[in-house]
Structure formats: C-alpha cells, structure tokens
Amino acid sequence: MRAALQRYFYIKRRLRCFDNQESCRYIHSSSKLSSTFPSSITFLTDVEGDGHYFDRFIHRSKILGFRTTQPTYGPFNEGNWNLGTHDPLYFPYDKEVVFLDDGSIDKSNSMLVYGGDVWDKGGADFYVIRQLLSLHRRYPDRVHFLMGNRDINKLRIVDELDFGETKRLPKHKGVYWLRGTGLPGDPEHLESATMTETAAERLRWMLRSTMGSVDAFELRRQELQRERLAIMNGQSAFTTQECLDHGTSSDNVKVSDDDVVNSYLQSCNPNSGLMSKYLAQAKLVIRFGPVLFLHGALPTIEANSFPLPWIDPESGDNSIGDQQTFTEWLDHLNDFASEQIASWQQFGETNKSRNAREDFWATKGGYSNKSSGGQLFGNLLQYGMNTLPDKSKNQSVVYNSWMKGGMPRKDLFTPNEQMKLEELFAKESLQLILSGHQPVGDSPWPIQLSGNNWILPCDTSFSGDVNWTKTLQCKSSTKKIGLGRGSRPNGRGEVAVSETLISFCQRTSKVKSVNIHGCLSDGSKYETNNLLDVDDKQIGRPLLRELSYTDKDTGERRDMEFWVKAKIDQDYLLSAGKGFRVWNTLFDHNELD
C-alpha cells in the first residue's frame, strides 16, 4: 500500500508539472490551489487554541471580520455530546469569520494563510479549529493551512491511546527524545507508571511531558464544559469574556477524565476528527509567486540539493533522482505529507487488530520505523520533530528556526550562507519568506537580506512576557510598561496582536508592500511603514553597537544587542531576545545611528 501511494503521488506530481510548468512555479501549494493570484494575503500563525487571541486578530484584521450567526448543534444534544467529530451542522457559536470583501467582484481574491499550530495552550482548541475549517469550507480557494509541529504530533494520539474499549493500555516503553533524561518516559528508566496505566493518565503524561502542553488536559475539560452549558441553554459556546474567565464551571455539568480522553480520540480520529480535517487540507509549504510560507525555516541547502530526509540513500529509491529544482522540492514535500496523511487514515480503519505488545513510533522514532504506525505515518511524525534518535538535527521545514538564543541566527549573515540565500532568492524570484514556530516577542521580527529580500518570523505566542525598557543611550524615549499575561492561561497576554499583510501588484505578481499592524504588549496601537521601502536600510538588521539598560530586578547596568524591528511614526521599535524572553525599547529616529 505504501509503495503504491508513493508511485501514485510521484506520477501525479510529474503530470502536473508537465501540464503547466509556470503554474507549478508560481502558485505553489500543490495543484489543489486556485489559479487566481491573490491581491493580498493575511498571515496568522501559532494561535495554539487561544480563542481570545483569535478574536482579537479577526476584530483588528483588514481582510477578515466576524458575521453574526445562530449557534447550531446538529444531531447533538444533552447526553449525546460532540467530542470533536467534524460535522458542518455543529457550530455552537454566535459568530463566524468572513472575508470583508465577500461579494465584491473587484476584491474577491484576498486570502488567509494559517501557519500551523492550531491547538494546545489557550483553552479554546475546538473553537479555533472549527472557525478555520468553517472559513475554508465556505472559501476553499482563499484559505490555506500549513502543518505545524503541534498539529503533526497529534498523529500520535491514535497510535498510543486508541485500543478500543480496553480500560488498561498496553505498556508504553517511553519516547526517544527523553532518552537519558531520567524523566518519566525515558526509555532507559521506566519505573514510573504514570504513563502506562489508564488512558487518562497516559494522555496527561503525553500532553504535559512529550508535547509541551502542560495545562491542555484541564483546559480541554473546561472547553467541553462550556459547550455542554451552551447546548443546555441554547447559547454560544464561546465568547471573548468566557475565554477570559476560562475557569467557568457549573455544578450541574460534569466532564469526566474519560470524556477528555474521548475528546482527543474523536477529534484526532484519522477519518472523522476535527484535526484530521485540518491535516487533510494542510501543506508543509505554500508559495504564491515571490512569497513562501512555512511553519519553521528552510533546512540546510547545499548546491542544487534540497533535503528529503525520509528517503534512505541506501534504499535504492531513485524515483526522485539526484537533482531537483526548488519547485520540485516543494512538490516533494507536499506530496510526501499527503501520502502520510492518507496512510494515517488507513491506519485509523485497521489499528484495532494490531499487536498490543509492539512498540509505538515514539519509542524508537526515526524514519523507516518498523512499528505498525511507524510504517504508515511515522515519517511525517519524524519530520515534525526537532531531532533524530541519534540526537542530530532534523532537516525539516517544520521545526527549523530562523532564530537562535532569542535572536536571528548569526550564521544567516556569514558569507557562505548569505551567498546561498542570495542565489536562491534570485534564481527563484523570491522576495519574502514568512514563518511561525519560534516566539519572537509581541510583533513579527523582520530579517532583511541583501537585495531588499526578507525573512519574517511571526510567532507572537509569548507577547505577555515582553519586557519594556529604556536604554541609557536614548535620552528622548519614554519607557513603556508591558501589561503581562493577565488572566490568560498561556503567554499571549490580553492585548497584543499583530497582522502581517502582503499586497501584490496584479500586473507583475510581485510583492508591492509588506505592512504589520496591531497592538503591542503595552496596549499601544501600531502600524509599520512598508518593509520594502527602499529608503530605509536599518529595519530588519542589528544595531552596530550594544545598548545599555538598568535591570529592574538587580539595579545593575546590562549591555545587550538590539535589533531594529520596525519604524512606527517617528520612532524605531528595537528588540533584544534571550530564549523566549524579549526586551523592547523605542528609539527616536534622530538618535539612531
């Protein structure tokens, strides 16, 4: 089956390219995309189940908006709850997302690209994914999804949790990335039973210790409770205020541990779950002309060789060939993902009969894993991971990052890497790469390359942790105060939001402007100038000197390298990063060297 699928996608890819070489090059999220070139694109990424942030984004968007609607519950009612099954008739909310130009003949090709990581930290997983799927159902040619690592890792749910009606699960032998840590789940230290007993215990461990989602189990319980209250009262299951008061409870509505487990099993069901519907539509890379979207970053590129790490060079598989163009590589990535999702769907229909004693994919990991799940969809699971079983770096567009230690990677500006990027951008007529995955403060972090080309990481999921400081070198700037996380269960905070807008010239299909607007973590509204403004070469680059500030905790003077993020009115927004922590300061344009 696996070999047949590989042959099918290879033949399909070659026929598509022969039919339309130019379309393959420029409108490039695979052949399923509309041939209509967008006038503008809005980019949203890494919402991670934060319904409050999702609403802030839509309310401030210049392309999207909300339309009032009546909650619908389909066949579901009290006692017959929807636990994550995809059903277009079940939409228990009083508003739905629309394009603001809906119905306008001359502006009907603006688009949304969602950059991946739909769930895990915000307490409104179902709300966010249903809004995205609903928008895609109504505008299939204008809404495009990327796969993030938090989306791909949900393939593990059916592999490690779904064993029919049994109350006790087969013993779990740990996960490879915890090997040698001594933590629960280390394959070399399996004394702990917290991951091996009941489904609820295992799911808690998986979310908390292997998926970076510490509070996800209880947040899902609260979301299910809100939905049940909504059905019982004929109301909406989500409002902004309910998201703020995420501890909403009622003595009359109980959600058991088994309900939470079943909500993950049903929502991650490979054929009928909400997450399966998202993944079936999602890509690893999306390209519109000179703009490339991916969740993480480009892996290492050598000459004309682009990494396809799931292919064993000793396997004798020469269906792809030694040389491939960048466009062909993008096709290979998306066809690989489609093949793996199709195999995952097959696994969902047959996994009940598997040997309960065999390993799960996660125990040994790797490409070409021999477990029943690993043989069918383990390669995609591995592609979504940071490291390989031997602890070497995984060459993946999902988990690679443009950032290191909180700042743009210094190797991007070495002569060798600069030359490779310049050649790639020039040869492929690229102008801009957008990504998520790595938190970069309360606004996107532009990286300016030579030739007015740009890389733009846009994950702002730790906006609430930004520190505002006043540097000693800038006498005219006024220190602002960050508003923190507030009552949110994650790092977003309650005010920060950013929308990245890309506008295209309809005659040449080149990028006309890149603008960012929204609200910073201190509560101030902002809108940047066009990044492509050729008169300003300071934005998207580091200052040539360090700036000093006084540490608010110790009172000591500290020096730090700052980066010019944007020009807002007459001030420059500067940021410095260390890990997930970011420091912001404003600099008067007259004082910036």
Salt bridges, closest charged atoms under 4 A:
ASP46 OD2 - HIS295 NE2 3.99
GLU48 OE2 - ARG150 NE 3.68
ASP50 OD1 - ARG488 NH2 3.18
ASP55 OD2 - LYS95 NZ 3.36
GLU96 OE2 - ARG67 NH2 2.52
GLU96 OE1 - ARG138 NE 3.80
ASP101 OD1 - ARG142 NH2 2.56
ASP117 OD2 - HIS295 NE2 3.44
ASP120 OD2 - ARG150 NH1 2.83
ASP120 OD1 - LYS154 NZ 3.12
ASP125 OD2 - ARG220 NH2 3.14
ASP159 OD1 - ARG354 NH1 3.02
GLU160 OE2 - ARG156 NE 2.63
GLU160 OE1 - HIS172 NE2 2.75
ASP162 OD2 - LYS352 NZ 3.28
ASP186 OD2 - HIS189 ND1 3.10
GLU188 OE2 - ARG179 NH1 3.81
GLU197 OE1 - ARG168 NH2 2.54
GLU218 OE2 - ARG204 NH2 3.59
GLU218 OE1 - ARG221 NE 2.84
GLU227 OE2 - ARG130 NH1 2.63
ASP257 OD1 - ARG204 NH2 3.24
ASP257 OD1 - ARG221 NH2 2.64
ASP259 OD2 - ARG228 NH1 3.29
GLU302 OE2 - LYS420 NZ 3.66
GLU328 OE2 - ARG14 NH1 3.16
ASP331 OD1 - ARG16 NH2 2.46
ASP331 OD1 - HIS28 NE2 3.59
ASP335 OD2 - ARG13 NH1 3.32
ASP359 OD1 - LYS173 NZ 3.08
ASP359 OD2 - LYS364 NZ 3.64
ASP411 OD1 - ARG409 NE 3.00
GLU417 OE1 - LYS420 NZ 3.43
GLU428 OE1 - ARG25 NH1 3.93
GLU428 OE1 - ARG287 NH1 3.41
ASP465 OD2 - ARG485 NH2 2.80
GLU499 OE1 - HIS517 NE2 2.59
ASP522 OD2 - LYS480 NZ 3.34
GLU527 OE2 - LYS62 NZ 2.73
ASP551 OD2 - ARG558 NE 2.91
GLU556 OE1 - ARG558 NH2 3.68
ASP559 OD1 - ARG557 NE 3.79
GLU561 OE1 - LYS410 NZ 3.29
ASP588 OD1 - HIS589 ND1 3.74
ASP593 OD2 - ARG545 NE 2.65
